[in-house]
Amino acid sequence: LPNKLGLGLGVRNAPSIIFRTFSQTPSMEKETSQKASEIGLTSRTKAEEDKKEDKKEDKREDKKEDKNEDTKQEDSEDPTPKKDRGNVNWKSVALTSLAGAVLLSYYNYGKERLMHEPKPVKETGKILVGGPFDLVNEQQKAVSSKDFAGRYILLYFGFTHCPDICPTELRKMETVVDKLVNNGVDIAPIFVSIDPKRDTPAKLAEYKKGWSDKFIWLTGDNEQIKSVAKAFRVYYSVPELKPGEDDDYLVDHSIFFYLLGRDGETLSYYGKQFTSDEVFNGIMKHVNAD
């Protein structure tokens, strides 16, 4: 019956089948173990990679935080709004340019004045400043430097419309001259106008009333004034007026007393910074040495 049912063969062969099945079990276990190991290794490798990636991510986050901290610190130190940084402030540029132009003009003005002012020299040598002159006085009479031969001369250049400096220097000149005369010095104090357009002889005649009668007042035409100013290296600047403009202007000029000897040669000069006593003492040294 088993054979008929096809089971005999199966029964006879059953042990061998079972044996083969169980004989394959160690290899299957080995394969299974290898696969499990591979799976475990793969899992560990993936876990390690995940850890490395996490560390990299943490480093990137740290760098971002450090950068943000630096940016915050720069913003706290620099009060300038971000939108204004790097932008050109045209108002500041304009003010800087204007200041530069003013400084340049002042530099050129000072340079021109220095070119015309007497250069400091030692009084032990001859001063190469001065020379003969021919002008007119308040009475319209011709006056020459030769008319003062044998006398000392204290010469000052100015203009009668001067509001402050000229009057101050003329008062100083009066004080010096009075002291010199009291010490027996024969000296001629002379005022020469560098504004001949307004300082006519008639104007000088009116102006002289407020000053010492020892003073001598001289003026001339433009060429005469230019000549004597050039000889004594006097700087002066008279503005050019357009027709119809007011002639109430100021004349810029250098400020010096010039001491001329009895032979007409320039002995010394004294700037605005010298007091009346200093000028007097300086002149007396030359008088005593003469």
Residue, then its C-alpha position, 0 to 999 in steps of 0.5 A: l500500500p505505501n508503494k502504491l500510494g507512492l510513499g514507500l520510496g519516501v519512507r525509505n529515503a526519509p532518513s537520508i533526507i533528514f540526515r542531509t537536512f541536518s548535515q547542512t545545518p552547521s554551514m547554514e549557521k555559519e552563513t547566518s553568523q557571517k550575515a549577522s556579523e556583516i549586519g552588525l559591522t554595517s550597523r557599527t560603521k553606520a553608527e560611527e559615521d553618524k557620530k562623525e557627522d554629528k561632530k562635524e555638525d557640532k563644529r559647524e554650529d560652534k563656528k557659526e556661534d563664534k562668528n555671530e558673537d564676533t559680529k555682535q561685538e563689532d556692532s557694539e564697538d562700532p556705533t555707525p549704522k550698518k547701512d551707513r558704513g562704507n557710504v561716502n558722506w558728501k557733506s564731510v567731503a565738501l567741508t574738508s575741501l573747503a577747509g583745504a582751500v582756505l588753508l591753501s589761500y592763507y598759505n599763499y597769502g603768508k608766503e607773499r607777505l614774507m617775500h616782501e618783508p625784510k629778512p632777519v639779519k645781524e646788525t653787525g653787518k649792513i642791512l640791505v634795505g632802504g634807499p633814497f626817496d622823493l615824496v611830498n608833504e601835507q603842504q604839497k612841497a617836495v621832500s627828499s631823503k637828502d633833506f634829512a642828512g645828518r639826522y637820524i630818521l624813524l620811518y613808518f609806513g601806514f594809512t590814515h584810514c587804519p582803524d587800530i594798528c596804525p594809531t597804536e604804532l604811531r602812539k608808540m612812535e611818539t613815546v620813543v621819539d619823546k624819550l630820544v629827544n629828551n636824551g639829546v638825539d636829533i631824530a626825524p619821525i616820518f610817516v609815509s602813506i601807502d594809500p595815495k589815492r585817499d591820503t592826499p596832502a589835504k587829508l594828511a594836513e587834517y590827520k596830523k592834528g591829532w599827533s605830535d608836531k614832531f611828525i613829518w607826513l609824506t605821500g605821493d603818487n602811485e609810482q612814488i609810493k611803489s618805489v619807496a615801498k620796494a626800496f624798504r621791502v614794504y608789503y602792502s595791498v590796496p583793493e581794486l575798486k569797481p566804478g561806484e563802489d564805496d572807497d571805505y576799504l582797508v589796506d593790508h601792509s607790513i608793520f615796521f619802524y625803520l631806523l636810518g642813520r645820519d648818512g641815510e643808511t638803514l641801521s635797524y628795524y623793529g616789528k610790531q612785537f617790540t615795546s616802546d622801551e625795546v625800540f628806544n633801547g635798540i636805537m640808543k645802542h646805535v646812537n652810542a656806537d656812532 
